[in-house]
Amino acid sequence: MGHEKEGARPYGRVARIGKHPNCIGALVLTAALFVPLVLRFDFYYDLNDDVLIKDILSGVYTGAPEGHTMQLLYPLGLLLSLLYRCLSLPVFGVFLALCQFGSIFVIGLCTVRCFFEWGKKVLALAGIGVFFLVSFGWHLVFLQYTVTAGMLAGAAVFRVLTLPEIQGETAGSFLRRNLPALLLYWLAFCLRSEMALLLLPLAAAAGLCRWTREGRMLRPERARKYLLTFAALLLGLFVCYGWDALAYSSGEWKEFKQFFDARTELYDYRQDVIRDYEGNEAAYRSAGVSPRQQALLENYNFGVDDGIDAALLSALNEAAGEGEMGGLFRKSLREGLWDLLYGHWLSRKDLFLNLVFWAALAAAAWRFLKKKRFRPLGLLLLLLIAGGALWLFLLLRDRIVDRVVHPLYLTQILLFFGLWLGTGAPEEEPGKNPSKSRVSLCLLACVLGAAALVGLPFTVKTIGQECARREAVNAENRAVMAYCAARQNRLFLEDVYSTVDFSERITVDRQKPFNYDLLGGWLVKSPLTARKLAAFGFSSMGEALRSGGNVFLLCSTQTDMDWLRAYFAEEELPYEVVRTGSAAEDVDLYQVLPVSGIETLE
């Protein structure tokens, strides 16, 4: 028998079990989630945003793999584009899946290290599996890069909170042991910087909880550990952001980023303004936006008008925000608090997430009350307030969407769960922690057991129905892509909302031909769009649209082109929109021709 390292805490049975069985347990959990989902469903990109990012990275959009995606920070975009050049794999889809299931592996590993008995380890892993299947099953099948970033960030802060303690540890050693968590968070930041920044207060609160739990916070060696680690986290974020800023520092990218930011502000936070001209007529007139331009913004086909630029959208945002609180918030604080409590945390919406949220909070509170430890109760309250403040920010900004709030739910639950678990080296010997091993564990087990019986069948049914719906939609879109691919000498531009429901499977990469693009979307008017249009001899999408010749429009048969005819009439442009045939059963083919030169086309 060897001697324990001086200053290290005795791990009891954990030391005798070793690390590898815990890793195996976490791998079994990950496989138990991944394999059934693979066998039962196909994996899809959730939104057309994810598909477009993949198209840019893989080279489908511009003809060669490209790291400038605007959505991912450039260091990650560059890496993935280089992998596309080297590998014949669906790199982006595999990357998202690895990040999601890797996050689950980290959460499982950190959890099992906090229990002595293998019975409790197995129960904990089963509970985690049920939680992710019921509450995140949709996101595990329909992959979305925002959700993936949130899962990475949540796993990172959970690892920090549950990392085993070592008495007398130096700041350098503590930083090295937290390096995996830092890497996870940096990766989350590169994948979706807005999501990582939203969760950063919770990451700081997790570090403060860990720091406070050790006691004597102001001792120099203890303060150095946490301040150095947090400084390293911020330094990494600044390096990634600086690299990204440098990559987009050219004049054409700076100009487009201004347009991109103004467009994001408008579409993410002012949807009511976009959809209603009459109700916001003063704002539109102040910004110099005509009713027909508003129609282009509403149906997302703003690529038609070369005059819709960053200055126009910024002016519209400013005019529309004059009546809001500080030009930022859409609701009062009282309305936000009411909506938070009764519209979300105490509502049937996201019922299972709410049940686990309150059960994890109650379990942690019960543990600390039984042991009469009031400082951790204060930390628990701090986490609740910090999370509530983030919720309020989203509510006041009217930005409540599942891909944002579900990662926020997950991170808060993991932090409550982490405080309840303690660290990977429990202070008590087996059987001497009834608050953790009996009452609290039973509470969480009951909630998760009920979810397995009631929620799991519903989740499986819902995912199956959505997969069937997507395949029906995708069949028509594949026919359109085949039509375009067979006519490489023509340029096809499609109405955005005619294709918004299309989503690709992550195992299939190169489905779109180079001669296909959308009339709008977040990439239109970018240097990448300019590069694609230049290959066909055009300098802008508006010019291409009015050129006639070999440029055609695609539109669902359920949507007519009156909006485009009205635009030409209002702008006094002598063009007519003529239907020339069909590209698929439910997709019509149009062409814009000069009024004086309209001819019947075959």
C-alpha positions in Angstrom: 0.0 0.0 0.0 1.3 3.4 -0.9 1.1 6.5 1.1 -1.5 9.3 0.4 -0.1 12.5 -1.0 0.3 15.0 1.8 -2.5 17.6 1.9 -4.9 15.5 -0.2 -8.3 14.6 1.1 -9.0 10.9 1.7 -11.4 9.7 -0.9 -12.5 6.6 1.0 -14.1 4.1 -1.4 -13.8 6.5 -4.3 -10.0 6.0 -4.2 -10.4 2.2 -4.1 -12.9 2.2 -7.0 -10.7 4.4 -9.1 -11.6 6.7 -12.0 -12.1 4.3 -14.9 -15.4 2.6 -13.7 -16.9 6.1 -13.3 -15.9 6.9 -16.9 -17.4 3.6 -18.0 -20.6 4.5 -16.2 -20.8 7.9 -17.9 -20.0 6.2 -21.3 -22.8 3.7 -20.7 -25.2 6.6 -19.9 -24.2 8.4 -23.1 -24.5 5.3 -25.2 -27.9 4.5 -23.7 -29.1 7.8 -24.9 -27.4 7.9 -28.3 -27.9 4.4 -29.6 -31.8 4.2 -29.2 -32.1 7.7 -30.7 -30.0 6.6 -33.7 -31.9 3.4 -34.2 -35.3 5.0 -33.8 -34.9 8.4 -35.5 -32.8 10.3 -38.1 -30.9 13.3 -36.7 -31.7 16.7 -38.3 -30.5 20.2 -38.2 -33.3 21.9 -36.3 -33.5 25.2 -38.2 -32.6 26.5 -41.6 -30.0 28.7 -39.8 -28.1 25.5 -38.9 -28.3 24.3 -42.5 -27.0 27.5 -43.9 -24.0 27.5 -41.4 -23.3 23.9 -42.6 -23.6 25.0 -46.3 -21.0 27.8 -45.7 -18.6 25.6 -43.8 -18.8 22.7 -46.3 -18.4 24.8 -49.4 -22.0 24.2 -50.7 -22.7 28.0 -50.6 -19.6 29.5 -52.1 -18.0 26.5 -53.9 -15.2 26.0 -51.3 -15.2 25.5 -47.5 -15.4 28.9 -45.8 -14.8 29.9 -42.1 -16.6 33.2 -42.2 -20.1 32.1 -41.1 -21.1 35.2 -39.1 -22.7 32.9 -36.5 -19.8 30.9 -35.3 -16.7 32.8 -34.1 -14.0 32.6 -36.7 -11.5 30.3 -34.8 -14.2 27.6 -34.7 -15.4 28.3 -38.2 -11.9 28.1 -39.6 -11.2 24.8 -37.8 -14.5 23.2 -39.1 -13.9 24.5 -42.7 -10.4 23.0 -42.7 -11.9 19.6 -41.5 -14.3 19.8 -44.4 -11.3 20.2 -46.8 -9.6 17.2 -45.2 -12.5 14.8 -44.5 -15.3 13.3 -46.5 -17.7 13.6 -43.5 -20.7 15.7 -42.4 -18.3 17.6 -40.1 -20.7 20.2 -38.7 -23.5 17.7 -37.9 -21.0 15.3 -36.3 -19.5 18.2 -34.3 -22.8 19.2 -32.9 -23.7 15.7 -31.9 -20.3 15.1 -30.3 -20.7 18.4 -28.3 -24.2 17.5 -27.1 -23.5 13.9 -26.1 -20.0 14.9 -24.8 -21.7 17.4 -22.5 -24.0 14.6 -21.2 -20.9 12.4 -20.6 -19.2 15.2 -18.6 -22.4 15.7 -16.5 -22.7 12.0 -15.9 -19.0 11.6 -14.9 -19.1 14.5 -12.5 -22.3 13.1 -10.9 -21.1 9.5 -10.3 -17.9 10.8 -8.7 -20.0 12.4 -5.9 -21.5 9.0 -4.7 -19.8 6.2 -2.8 -22.2 3.3 -3.4 -22.6 1.9 -6.9 -26.4 1.5 -6.4 -26.7 5.3 -6.0 -24.3 5.8 -9.0 -26.6 3.7 -11.2 -29.7 5.5 -9.9 -28.1 8.9 -10.5 -27.1 7.9 -14.1 -30.6 6.6 -14.8 -32.1 9.8 -13.5 -29.8 11.9 -15.8 -30.8 9.7 -18.7 -34.5 10.2 -18.1 -34.1 13.9 -17.6 -32.3 14.4 -21.0 -34.7 12.1 -22.9 -37.8 13.8 -21.6 -36.7 17.5 -21.4 -34.0 17.6 -24.1 -35.0 14.6 -26.4 -36.2 17.0 -29.0 -32.9 18.9 -29.0 -30.9 15.7 -29.1 -32.6 14.7 -32.4 -33.1 18.1 -33.9 -29.7 19.7 -33.4 -29.4 23.5 -33.0 -26.2 25.2 -32.4 -27.5 27.6 -29.8 -28.8 24.7 -27.6 -25.5 22.9 -28.1 -23.5 25.9 -26.9 -25.8 26.1 -23.8 -25.2 22.4 -23.0 -21.4 22.9 -23.3 -21.5 25.9 -21.0 -23.8 24.1 -18.5 -21.5 21.1 -18.4 -18.5 23.4 -17.8 -20.0 25.2 -14.8 -21.3 21.8 -13.4 -17.8 20.4 -13.6 -16.4 23.4 -11.7 -18.9 23.0 -8.9 -18.4 19.3 -8.4 -14.6 19.1 -8.9 -13.0 17.2 -6.0 -11.4 19.4 -3.4 -7.7 19.0 -2.5 -6.5 20.7 0.6 -3.6 23.1 0.3 -3.8 23.1 -3.5 -1.9 25.8 -5.4 -3.5 28.2 -7.8 -1.6 26.7 -10.7 -2.8 23.2 -9.9 -6.4 24.4 -9.5 -6.2 26.1 -12.8 -4.9 23.0 -14.5 -7.6 20.8 -13.0 -10.2 23.3 -14.3 -8.7 23.5 -17.8 -11.3 21.0 -19.2 -14.1 23.2 -18.0 -12.5 26.3 -19.4 -12.1 24.6 -22.8 -15.8 23.6 -22.8 -16.8 27.2 -22.1 -14.5 28.6 -24.7 -15.9 26.2 -27.2 -19.4 27.2 -26.2 -18.4 30.9 -26.7 -17.0 30.1 -30.2 -20.1 28.2 -31.1 -22.7 30.8 -30.0 -21.1 33.7 -28.2 -24.5 35.2 -27.2 -25.5 32.0 -25.4 -22.1 31.8 -23.5 -22.3 35.5 -22.5 -25.9 35.0 -21.3 -24.8 32.2 -19.0 -21.6 33.9 -17.9 -23.2 35.4 -14.7 -24.2 31.8 -13.7 -20.7 30.6 -14.4 -19.4 33.4 -12.1 -22.0 32.5 -9.4 -20.9 28.8 -9.6 -17.3 29.8 -9.0 -18.4 32.0 -6.1 -20.3 29.2 -4.6 -17.3 26.9 -4.9 -15.1 29.6 -3.4 -17.4 30.3 -0.5 -17.9 26.7 0.3 -14.2 26.2 1.1 -14.4 28.9 3.8 -11.9 31.7 4.6 -12.4 33.3 1.2 -10.0 36.1 1.8 -7.0 33.9 2.5 -4.4 34.9 -0.2 -3.8 31.4 -1.6 -7.5 30.6 -1.8 -8.4 33.9 -3.5 -5.6 33.4 -6.0 -7.1 30.0 -7.1 -10.4 31.4 -8.1 -9.3 34.8 -9.3 -6.7 33.2 -11.6 -9.2 30.7 -13.0 -11.8 33.4 -13.7 -9.2 35.6 -15.2 -8.1 32.7 -17.5 -11.7 32.2 -18.5 -12.1 35.9 -19.5 -8.7 36.0 -21.2 -9.8 33.0 -23.4 -13.0 34.7 -24.3 -11.2 37.9 -25.3 -8.6 36.0 -27.4 -11.4 34.2 -29.3 -13.4 37.4 -29.8 -10.2 39.3 -30.8 -9.4 36.6 -33.4 -12.9 36.8 -34.7 -12.8 40.7 -34.9 -9.5 40.5 -36.8 -11.0 38.0 -39.3 -13.9 40.4 -40.0 -11.8 43.6 -40.0 -11.9 44.2 -43.8 -14.1 47.0 -45.1 -16.7 44.7 -46.8 -17.1 42.6 -43.7 -17.3 45.6 -41.4 -20.1 47.0 -43.5 -22.0 43.7 -43.6 -21.6 43.3 -39.8 -23.3 46.6 -39.3 -26.2 45.4 -41.5 -26.2 42.0 -39.7 -26.4 43.5 -36.3 -29.2 45.9 -37.3 -31.1 43.1 -38.9 -30.7 40.8 -35.9 -32.0 43.6 -33.6 -35.0 44.1 -35.9 -36.0 40.4 -36.4 -35.2 39.1 -32.9 -36.7 41.9 -30.8 -39.2 43.8 -33.0 -41.3 41.2 -34.8 -44.5 43.2 -34.1 -43.0 46.1 -35.9 -42.1 44.0 -39.0 -45.5 42.5 -39.3 -47.6 45.7 -38.9 -47.0 48.8 -41.1 -50.2 50.7 -40.1 -49.6 50.2 -36.4 -46.0 51.5 -36.7 -46.5 53.9 -39.6 -44.8 56.8 -37.7 -41.6 54.7 -37.2 -41.5 53.6 -40.8 -42.0 57.1 -42.1 -39.4 58.4 -39.8 -36.9 55.8 -41.0 -37.9 56.4 -44.7 -39.2 52.9 -45.2 -42.0 52.5 -47.8 -44.9 50.1 -47.4 -43.5 47.9 -50.1 -40.1 47.8 -48.4 -41.9 46.8 -45.2 -43.5 44.0 -47.1 -40.1 42.8 -48.2 -39.0 42.9 -44.5 -42.1 41.0 -43.4 -41.6 38.2 -45.9 -37.8 38.2 -45.4 -37.1 38.8 -49.1 -35.2 42.0 -48.5 -32.5 40.9 -51.0 -34.8 42.2 -53.7 -34.2 45.9 -52.7 -30.6 47.1 -52.8 -31.7 50.1 -50.8 -32.4 48.1 -47.7 -29.1 48.5 -46.0 -27.5 49.0 -42.5 -28.4 52.7 -42.3 -32.1 52.1 -43.1 -32.5 49.2 -40.6 -30.6 51.1 -37.9 -32.9 54.1 -38.4 -36.0 51.8 -38.2 -34.7 50.2 -35.0 -34.1 53.6 -33.5 -37.5 55.0 -34.5 -39.3 51.8 -33.3 -37.5 51.9 -29.9 -38.4 55.5 -28.9 -41.4 54.4 -26.9 -39.6 51.6 -25.0 -37.9 51.7 -21.6 -34.5 53.2 -22.4 -34.9 51.9 -26.0 -34.1 48.4 -24.7 -37.0 46.7 -22.8 -40.4 46.0 -24.1 -42.2 45.5 -20.8 -42.1 47.0 -17.3 -40.3 45.2 -14.4 -43.6 44.3 -12.8 -44.9 42.7 -16.0 -41.7 40.8 -16.3 -41.8 39.4 -12.7 -45.4 38.4 -13.2 -44.6 36.7 -16.5 -41.5 34.9 -14.9 -43.4 33.4 -12.0 -46.8 32.6 -13.5 -46.0 32.5 -17.1 -43.0 30.2 -16.8 -41.7 28.9 -13.4 -45.1 28.1 -12.1 -46.9 27.3 -15.3 -47.6 24.1 -17.3 -45.3 25.4 -20.1 -42.2 23.3 -19.9 -43.8 21.3 -17.1 -41.1 18.7 -16.7 -38.3 21.3 -16.7 -40.2 23.2 -14.0 -40.7 20.1 -11.9 -37.0 19.2 -12.0 -36.0 22.9 -11.4 -38.1 23.2 -8.2 -37.2 19.6 -7.1 -33.5 20.2 -7.4 -33.8 23.6 -5.6 -35.9 21.9 -2.8 -33.4 19.0 -2.5 -30.5 21.3 -2.1 -32.3 23.5 0.4 -33.5 20.5 2.4 -29.9 19.2 2.7 -28.6 22.5 4.0 -31.5 23.0 6.4 -31.1 19.6 7.9 -27.4 20.3 8.5 -28.1 23.8 9.7 -25.7 25.2 7.2 -27.0 28.7 6.4 -24.2 30.0 4.2 -25.0 27.4 1.4 -28.6 28.5 1.7 -27.5 32.0 0.9 -25.6 30.6 -2.1 -28.7 28.8 -3.3 -30.6 32.1 -3.1 -27.9 33.8 -5.0 -28.2 31.3 -7.8 -31.9 31.6 -7.9 -31.6 35.4 -8.1 -28.9 35.3 -10.7 -30.9 33.0 -12.9 -34.1 35.0 -12.3 -32.3 38.2 -13.5 -31.3 36.5 -16.7 -34.9 35.3 -17.2 -36.1 38.8 -16.6 -33.6 40.2 -19.2 -35.0 37.8 -21.8 -38.6 38.5 -20.8 -38.2 42.3 -20.8 -36.5 42.0 -24.2 -39.3 39.7 -25.4 -36.8 37.0 -26.4 -38.4 33.8 -25.0 -37.7 31.0 -27.4 -37.0 27.4 -26.5 -33.5 27.3 -27.9 -32.5 30.1 -25.5 -34.5 29.3 -22.3 -34.0 25.5 -22.3 -30.2 25.9 -21.9 -30.9 28.5 -19.2 -33.1 26.0 -17.4 -30.5 23.3 -17.8 -27.7 25.4 -16.3 -29.7 26.5 -13.3 -30.8 22.9 -12.6 -27.2 21.7 -12.9 -26.1 24.4 -10.4 -28.8 23.5 -7.9 -27.9 19.8 -8.4 -24.2 20.6 -8.0 -24.8 22.4 -4.7 -26.8 19.4 -3.5 -24.1 16.9 -4.6 -21.2 18.8 -3.1 -17.8 17.8 -4.6 -16.5 14.6 -6.0 -15.0 13.7 -2.6 -17.9 13.7 -0.1 -17.2 14.8 3.4 -19.3 12.1 5.0 -18.7 8.4 5.0 -21.3 6.1 3.3 -24.6 6.0 5.2 -23.9 9.2 7.3 -25.5 11.7 5.0 -29.2 11.0 5.3 -30.2 14.5 3.9 -28.4 13.6 0.7 -28.8 9.9 0.5 -32.5 9.5 1.5 -34.9 12.4 1.6 -33.4 14.5 -1.2 -32.6 11.5 -3.4 -36.1 10.1 -3.0 -37.6 13.5 -3.9 -35.6 13.7 -7.2 -36.2 10.0 -7.9 -39.9 10.4 -7.6 -40.0 13.3 -10.0 -37.8 11.6 -12.6 -39.7 8.3 -12.2 -43.0 10.1 -12.9 -41.4 11.7 -15.9 -40.2 8.3 -17.2 -43.8 6.9 -17.0 -45.7 9.9 -18.3 -43.3 12.2 -20.2 -41.1 9.7 -22.1 -43.9 8.1 -24.3 -45.2 11.6 -25.2 -41.7 12.8 -26.1 -41.0 9.8 -28.3 -44.4 10.2 -30.0 -43.8 13.9 -30.6 -40.4 13.4 -32.1 -41.6 10.6 -34.3 -44.4 12.8 -35.7 -42.0 15.7 -36.3 -39.6 13.4 -38.2 -42.4 12.2 -40.4 -43.5 15.8 -41.1 -40.0 16.9 -42.0 -39.5 14.0 -44.4 -42.7 15.0 -46.2 -41.5 18.6 -46.5 -38.0 17.6 -47.5 -39.2 15.3 -50.3 -40.6 18.3 -52.2 -37.5 20.4 -51.5 -35.2 17.7 -52.8 -37.2 17.7 -56.0 -36.5 21.5 -56.3 -32.8 21.0 -55.7 -32.7 18.3 -58.4 -34.4 20.6 -60.8 -31.9 23.4 -60.1 -28.9 21.0 -60.3 -30.0 19.9 -63.7 -29.8 23.5 -65.0 -26.4 24.8 -63.9 -26.5 27.7 -66.4 -29.4 29.3 -64.6 -29.5 31.1 -61.3 -32.5 30.2 -59.0 -33.7 32.5 -56.2 -36.4 31.2 -53.8 -38.9 33.0 -51.7 -37.7 32.6 -48.1 -40.9 31.4 -46.5 -41.5 28.8 -49.3 -38.5 26.9 -47.9 -38.4 27.8 -44.2 -39.6 24.4 -43.1 -36.9 22.5 -44.9 -34.3 20.8 -42.7 -31.5 18.4 -43.7 -30.4 15.3 -41.9 -27.0 15.7 -40.4 -25.6 12.7 -42.2 -26.2 14.3 -45.6 -24.1 17.4 -46.5 -24.1 18.4 -50.2 -27.7 18.7 -51.2 -27.9 22.3 -52.6 -26.5 23.1 -56.0 -24.3 26.2 -56.3 -26.8 28.0 -58.6 -29.4 28.2 -55.8 -29.9 30.9 -53.2 -32.7 32.6 -51.1 -34.1 36.1 -51.7 -33.4 37.0 -48.1 -32.1 35.7 -44.8 -29.2 36.6 -42.6 -26.4 36.0 -45.2 -27.9 38.0 -48.0 -25.9 41.2 -48.9 -22.8 39.6 -47.3 -19.4 39.2 -49.1 -20.2 35.5 -49.5 -23.4 36.3 -51.4 -21.5 38.8 -53.5 -19.0 36.1 -54.4 -21.7 33.7 -55.4 -23.5 36.4 -57.5 -20.2 37.5 -59.1 -19.8 34.0 -60.5 -23.0 34.6 -62.5 -22.0 38.2 -63.5 -24.1 40.2 -61.0 -23.1 42.7 -58.4 -26.3 42.4 -56.2 -29.4 40.3 -55.9 -31.6 43.1 -57.0 -29.6 43.4 -60.2 -29.8 39.7 -60.8 -33.5 39.7 -60.2 -34.2 42.4 -62.8 -31.8 40.9 -65.4 -34.3 38.5 -66.9 -32.3 36.0 -69.0 -31.3 33.0 -66.9 -32.5 34.2 -63.5 -35.6 32.5 -62.2 -37.7 32.8 -59.0 -39.1 29.8 -57.0 -42.2 30.2 -54.9 -44.7 27.8 -53.3 -48.0 27.5 -55.1 -49.7 28.6 -51.9 -47.9 32.0 -52.1 -48.4 34.3 -55.0 -46.0 37.0 -56.2 -48.3 40.0 -55.8 -45.9 41.4 -53.1 -43.2 41.6 -55.8 -45.5 43.1 -58.4 -46.7 45.7 -55.9 -43.0 46.5 -55.1 -42.2 47.2 -58.8 -45.4 49.3 -59.1 -44.6 51.4 -56.0 -41.0 51.9 -57.1 -42.2 52.7 -60.6 -39.9 50.0 -62.1 -41.1 48.8 -65.5 -41.0 45.1 -64.7 -43.5 42.3 -64.6 -43.4 39.0 -62.7 -44.3 36.1 -65.1 -45.0 32.5 -64.2 -43.1 30.3 -66.6 -43.7 26.8 -65.2 -43.1 24.5 -62.2 -40.0 23.3 -60.5 -41.9 20.7 -58.4 -45.4 19.7 -57.7 -46.1 22.5 -55.3 -43.4 25.0 -56.4 -43.9 27.5 -59.2 -41.3 29.0 -61.4 -41.3 32.8 -62.2 -39.2 35.2 -64.1 -38.9 39.1 -63.8 -39.0 40.6 -67.3 -39.2 44.2 -68.7 -42.8 45.1 -69.4 -41.9 46.0 -73.0 -40.3 42.6 -73.6 -42.6 40.0 -72.1 -42.9 36.9 -74.2 -44.4 33.6 -73.6 -41.6 31.2 -72.4 -41.6 27.5 -72.6 
